[in-house]
Amino acid sequence: MRHARVIFVLGNLELGGAERQALILAKHLIQHEHADVEVWGFNRTGPVADICEQLHIPSRVVPLQQPFDLLKFAHLLRKSKPDILLPYTLLPNVACGLVWQRTGARLCVWNQRDEGKASLNAKWQQRAAELTPQFIANSQGGAGYLIENLNVDPEKIRVIPNGVELAPPEFDRHAWRASLDIDDTTFVACMIGNLHANKDHATLLKAWRFVVDTNNRAMLVLAGRQYGAHESLVALTKELKLENNVRFTGQISDVSGLLSAADLGVFSSRSEGCPNGVLECMVAGLAVAATDIEAIREVVGERGAPFLAPPGDAERLAQIILELAKGPDLRSTAGAANRSRIKARYNAQRMCEDTVSLLTT
């Protein structure tokens, strides 16, 4: 592994949970394994390129359109002489799986970051999975998808949960609240997650209507990049008459600072692998009210399970939020348990070391 040339291949250079995990690992490989690392993304640049520049990691945008120009992609990889290919998310997994044997790489590792919510041509997926020698899933649900849907040999799969790390806050609780026009007495819940349909912010907004009916000083902060769901969520906020009780921040870099301004983490997704938005709230010491899906239950563990509501059940989610809003001691106890669970199971060092162990076997 030491001094190996490693190319990370991402769906694009926008910043989401999978990209954050790739960057944590890339930094570790450089600092601890003295690896020669590059980060590639298909078709579109974004904040990942800026972060790579700060970390002195070369990055590039690679064109890959449908129908896939796989021979050109394989040629670009071969010219770059990789030892290891690390694709993240479905399109990179399939593209690298199909071509890696033409690139001179000794290893390609498929990174399954969800429970199979995306899809491509079924024959391409199946063939790519047959050709890929090793797989990492960040959850048991992701591993199950590989086995049941792509017929992957369980012996080829390693479950390595996400590792979370938060940079020191750029601004403190008071500064963040001031920037969002929220006073110190307001109860604040925050969801970290890009605004697309799978995150089901709509159910969270409907739950928030119930919350505000009981506590009209409650504020919901939604932080994340504005995918296609943004306009519909703004419209729903107006329809529910929540304009004074919801803040949309867009994508932010100071996650630590924003979470320091929150009293509760919330998360309404219907499908996840190992949800960074939940992990980040946990490492910040927040209690989390979320949806009861396999991946979230796996992350929060037994002590966090009472604060999970069925997906799509706005009324039950609101009841949980109100219970936590009215119980500062309950929030404190749950938040401390969450922080301890992160240290034990979801720390970045453990994730990186487990991945290096796989790459060196």
N, C-alpha and C positions, 0 to 999 in steps of 0.2 A: 504493500500500500504506500509506503513512504516514497515520495518523489514521483508518484504516479500522475499521469495527465488525466484529469477528470473533467468531462463536459456535462454540465447540467442542462437539460432541455426542458423548457417550460412552454405552456400553451401560448403565452405572450409575456411581455415584460410589465404588465400591470401587476398590482400588489394585492394578493389575497392570502388565505391561510396556507395553501400549498407553497406559494412563493416564499413566504416567511420561513417555512420549515427548510426549504432548499437553501436559503441564505444563511441560516444558522449553521447548517451542516457544511456549506462551502467555507465559511469562516473557520470552522473547526479544522477542516482538512488542511487548510493553508497554515494555520497556526501550530497545529499539533502533529500533522503528518507531512508537512512540507510539500504538499501536493501542488501541482500546477493546474489551477482551476480556471475554467471559463464558464460563463452562463449564457445560454442561447434561448431566445424566445421567438415564436413564430409570428410573423406578420406585423406586430405592433409593439412599439416601445412604450415606456411608462416609468413609474417610480422605481422599479427594480433596477433600471439602468442607472439612475441617480445614486441609489444605494451602492451598487457595484462600483461606481466611480469613487465614492467615498472610501470604500474598502480596498480600492486598487485591484479589483477583480475585472478582467476584460469581459465585456458583454457584447452581444451582437443580435440584430434582428435578422432572422432567416425567412425568406418567402416560402410559404407552403400552402398552396391553394388546392381546392378540389377541382378536377381529379388530382390526387396527390402527385406531385412531382418528386417521387421518392428517389429516382436515380440521381437527380441533381442534389438532393439532400444527402444521399449516401456519399456522393463525390465530395461535397463540402466537408463532411465528417472525416472522410479518409484523408483529405489534405491536411486536416488538423491533427491527425495522428493520436487519437485518444487511446488510453488504456482502459478506461471505464466510462460507460455512458449511464447517466442517472436521469432518466425522464420522469417527470411528475405530471399527473393527470392524464386523461384518456388519450387525446390526440398525440401527445409526445410518446406515451407508452406504446401505442400502436405503430407509429411511424418508426420509432427506434427499434421496436421488436422485429419489424419486417426487414430492416436494412442493416442491423448492427454487424452481422457476420461479414458484410462487404466493406466494413470500415477499418479493419485491423484491430479493433478493440478486443480485449480478452474477456470482457464481461459487460453485460447490460442488465440492469436491475429495474424491473417494472415497479413503480411506486403507485399503489392503489390508495387514493386519498379520499374516497367516499364509498358508499354502499352500492354503487352501480347506477346512479341516477342519470348519467349521460350515456349516449349510445352512438356508435358509428356503424358502418357496414359490418354485419355480423360475421361474414366470412373473413374480413380483414382482422377483426378483433380475435377471432378464433385462431387464425394462422399466426398472428403476432404472438399470442400467448403460447402457442406450441413452440415457437422459435426462441422465446425468451428463457434464459437459464435460471434466473432468480427473481423472486418477488418479495416486496415489502408491502404489507398492509398496515395502516395506522390504527386499525380497529378490528375486532373480531368479526364485525359485520362486513367489512371490506374483504377479509379473508374468506368469509363464507360466500361472498359474491364470486370471487375468483374460482373457488372450488365448484360451486353449483352451476354457474352460468358459463364459465370459460373452461371448465374441466381441467383446471390446474392441479397437478399433483400436490397434495398438502405438504409433502416433504420439501417442496421448493419454496414454500411461503414462510416468511418470518414476520410475526406481528411485532411491530415496534411503534408504540404510541408516540404521538407528537411530544416534543419537548418545548416548553414555553420559556421565554425570557423577555423581560420588559426593560427597556432602557430607563435610566433615571428620568423623572418628570422634568419637562422644560418649564412648566408653570404649575403652581400649587392649586389647592382646592379653591381658595378664595379668588385667584385670578381667573380660573376656568369658569367659575360661576358668574363672575362679573362679565366675562366675555359673552356668556350666553344669556345675560340679563336674568339671572336666577339669584334670589337672595339666600342668605344663610339658613333661613328657617324652612325652606321648601324641601319636601321629600323628593329625591331625584333617583330615578331608575334609568339604567343605561344599557343599550344593546349595541355591541360591536359586531357589525356584519354588513357586507355589501348589499345594496338594495336590489335584490332580484327575487323572483317569485318563490324560489325554493325556501328562502328564509322565512316566508309567511309573516312578514311584518303586518299584514292586514289583520290577522287574528290578534296580534299584540295590540294594534290600535283599537280594535273593538273591545279587548279586555281593558284597555286604558280608559275607555268611556265609562265602564263600570267603576273603575278606581276613582276617577274624577267625580263621579256622582256621590261618592262617599267623602272624598278629600279633594276639594277643588284647588288646593295648593300643591298638588302632586305634579311633577314634571317628568316627562319621558324624553330622553335624549337618544336619537338614532344616529349612530356614527358609521359611515361606510360609503364606498364609492357609488355613484349614482348610475346603476344599471337601468334596464328598461322599466323597472317597477317604480322608479322615483315619482314620475308624474301621477300615476294612479294612487300612490300613497299620499301625496300631497292633496289630491282631490278627496280621498277618503277622510283625511284629517279635517278638511273643511266640512265635509258632509256630516261628520260626527261632532262638529263644533268643538274641536280640540285645538284650534290654532294657538290658544294661549297656554296650552299645556303640553305641547310637543315642540322639540327643537330638532331640526335636521342639520347636522354639522358638515356633511360631505366626508370625504376621506381625510383622516387626520394622521399625523406622525406621532403626536404626543399622547399615546394611549395611556401611559402611566398617569400623566397629569389629569386627563379626563376622568379616569376611573377614581382618582383621589377625590373628585368632586361628586361622585355618586354614592348613594346609600345602599343600592341594590343592583345586582346584575340581572338582566332578563335576556331570554333567548327563545325564539318561537319557531325555529326551523323544523321542517318536516322530515328532512333526510340529511345525515352528516356522516363523515368518517370519524375523525377525532376533532371536535369543534374548537378551533382556536379562540373564538369569541367567548366561549365558556371558560376555557383554560385561563385566559387573560384576566377575567373577572375573579377567578379563584386565586390566582397568584397575587392579586391586589387585595385579597382578604375580604372579598365581598360574598355574602350569601347570593345564591342564584335561583331565580324562579324561571323554569324552562319547560319545554315539552318533553313528554315521556316517550322518547325514542331510544332504541338500543344504544346508540353511540353516546348520547348524553347520559343515560343511566350508567353506562360503563365508566364515564369520566367522573361523575360526581360521587359514585359509590353509594353504599347503604345509607350513610348519614345525610346525603343530599337528595335521596329518592323521595322523601315526603314533600318536597317542593317542586315536583314535576306534575304537569297537567297533560291530559290526552291531547295529541295534536289537533289543532282546529277548535278546541274547546275554550272559547274566550272567557266564558263565565267562570269556569274552574280556575283558569290562569289568574283572573282578577282576584278571586278569593284568596289564592296563595299570596299574591302580591300584597293584598291588604293585611293579611295575617302577619307578614314580615314587616310591613310598614308600621304596624301598631306595636311591634315587639322589638325594640332595639336590642334587648338582651338576646333574644332568639337570633337576630341577624348577626350579632357579634359572635355567638357560639358557632353558628353555621359558617360564618366567614373564616373563623380560626381553623375549623375542621377542613375547609376547602384549601386553605394555604398549606396545611400539613400534608394533605393528600398530594398536592402539587410537588412538594419537596420529595415525597417518597416515591412517586410514580411517574411524574410528568416533567422532570427537570431536563433542561437542554443537554447537559453534560451526559446524562444517561442515554438519551436518544442518539447523540453523536457516537458515543463509545459502542453502543449496540450495533449501529450501522457500520462502523469501521470494522467491527468483529466479523460481520457478514462479508464485507468486501475483501477481507484478507483470508477467508477460508477457501 
